[in-house]
């Protein structure tokens, strides 16, 4: 299991390996270019004692073994890092840097065999060797990142985030069943989103254009009409959903025991009449209050911010009294919105 403590420990080991690699390279410079350091007056008795003890180690027997030890430690460091993220870096670029640095790292030893001043030969050797080392670090870092991404395969970890889903169609007289697909173990499988009891409420959330109407609303309209339900449909983008509902009604018309009717309430282009103050639906005065509140707050949206104030509640109470009067004392025959407006405007 990968945890924060494990990653921190690995990072510490990798950093320590890099430090050992650099230290080995510097010690080999000091050991095999000692005359130049002495000429530059960069030597000390304590340092000489420490270096003389380290010379007994096997990988300090020659320049080649010392550089090989530094290279092995560098390789361990490169295997443990994640690599530098850069979209412009290609595999060819990384291999070129790595191979150039490797060649320069090992042929730099030729500077030690060039006749001339000792300090100049040592400076040239250390410069060429350090440049090759830095090129290998850069190229190896890029190569490590590229190889890990390619070996990973699933860059966004999609496969590990998948899980088995319900593939059965669980259908009853009230259910809504949405066909779906999901990925599992690299394969696309068919599934079903079963809303067993839609009366408990269905919330559809998504950004504009996400496909809410096409995938969910259209299936709900289809299945509910097919099962013989009546439907109150609020078509915000008239007549998109109205056409869908009407065509499904024609398709499943024979499923209804009582022949249904299709009504459209459109205030811009009236097609059918309706009474929002239907008296048969009002059982007590609270129903009249809700009707009055809905009408007045719909006509004046600013009142929604002032609910509870006198100049908002007073007209609501007044319209409530008018509606209830037409319902209770006029037998409901004249309980319509035009009659309520006429009664409020009467002298």
Residue, then its C-alpha position, 0 to 999 in steps of 0.5 A: x500500500x502506498x502511503x505518505x510515510x512510504x513515499x517520504x521514506x523513498x524520497x529520503x533514500x533517493x536523495x541520499x543516493x544522489x548525495x552519495x553519487x555527487x560525493x563519490x564524483x567529487x572525492x575522485x576529482x580530489x584524489x586523482x587530480x590532487x596535484x592540481x588541488x595542491x597547486x591551487x592551495x585547496x588541500x588540508x591535512x584533515x581532508x588528506x587523512x579522510x581521503x587516504x582512508x577512503x582510498x582503501x575502498x575497492x571502487x577508488x582503485x582507479x579512475x574508471x572504477x570510481x566513475x563507475x561507482x558514481x554512475x551506478x549510484x546515479x542510476x539508482x537515483x534516476x530509477x527512484x525519481x518521478x522525473x520532470x514533467x515536460x510535454x515538449x520532451x520526447x524519447x529521442x531528446x532524452x536518449x540524446x542527452x543521456x548518451x551524449x553525457x555518457x560519452x562525455x563522462x568517460x572520454x573526459x579522461x583523455x584530458x589527463x593524458x594531454x601534455x601541458x600544465x597540470x592545473x589546466x589538464x585537471x580543470x579540463x577533465x573536471x569540466x568535461x566530466x561534470x558536464x557529462x554528469x549533468x547531461x546524464x542527470x537531465x536526460x535520465x530524469x526525462x527518460x525516467x518520466x517517459x518510461x514510467x508514463x508508458x509502463x503505467x498505461x492507465x495514466x488517469x487511473x481509470x481502471x482502478x476506479x472502476x467497479x461492478x455495477x448493476x446490469x439487471x433490469x429491475x422493472x416494476x409498474x412505477x420504476x424508471x430504468x435508464x440504460x447505461x454503459x461502464x468500463x470494467x477490467x478494460x471492457x465496456x459493459x452494459x448496465x441499468x440505472x434502476x429508479x425503483x420508486x420514482x415517487x421518492x423524488x428524482x433530482x437531475x443535476x448537470x451543466x447546460x448541454x450535458x445531456x440531461x434532457x436527452x438521456x433522462x427526461x426523454x426516457x422518463x416521458x417515454x416510460x411513464x406514458x408507456x405505463x399509462x401515467x398522466x403527466x404534468x410537463x413544464x416545457x421551459x423551451x417550448x415546444x421541445x418536450x411537448x413534441x416528445x410527449x405528444x408523439x409518445x402519447x400517440x404511440x402508447x394511446x392504447x395502453x390507457x383504460x380511459x382515453x387521455x387528452x392532451x392540453x397545452x397551456x401557453x400564454x404567448x399563443x393560447x391553445x387551451x383554457x385552464x382555471x388555476x383556481x380550480x374550486x374542486x381542488x381547494x379543501x380549505x382556506x390554506x389552499x386559497x392562500x397558496x393560490x393567491x401567493x403563487x399568482x402575486x409572487x409570480x407577477x412581481x418577482x421582487x416581492x419574493x425578497x420582501x415576504x413578511x412585509x405589510x405591503x406584500x402580505x396585505x394584497x396576498x390576504x386580500x386575494x385570498x379572501x376574494x378567492x375563498x369568497x368565490x369558492x365558499x359562498x358562490x358555490x365555486x361556479x364563479x371561482x375563476x381568475x377573471x371573476x376574482x379580478x372583476x370582483x377586486x375591481x368592482x366599486 
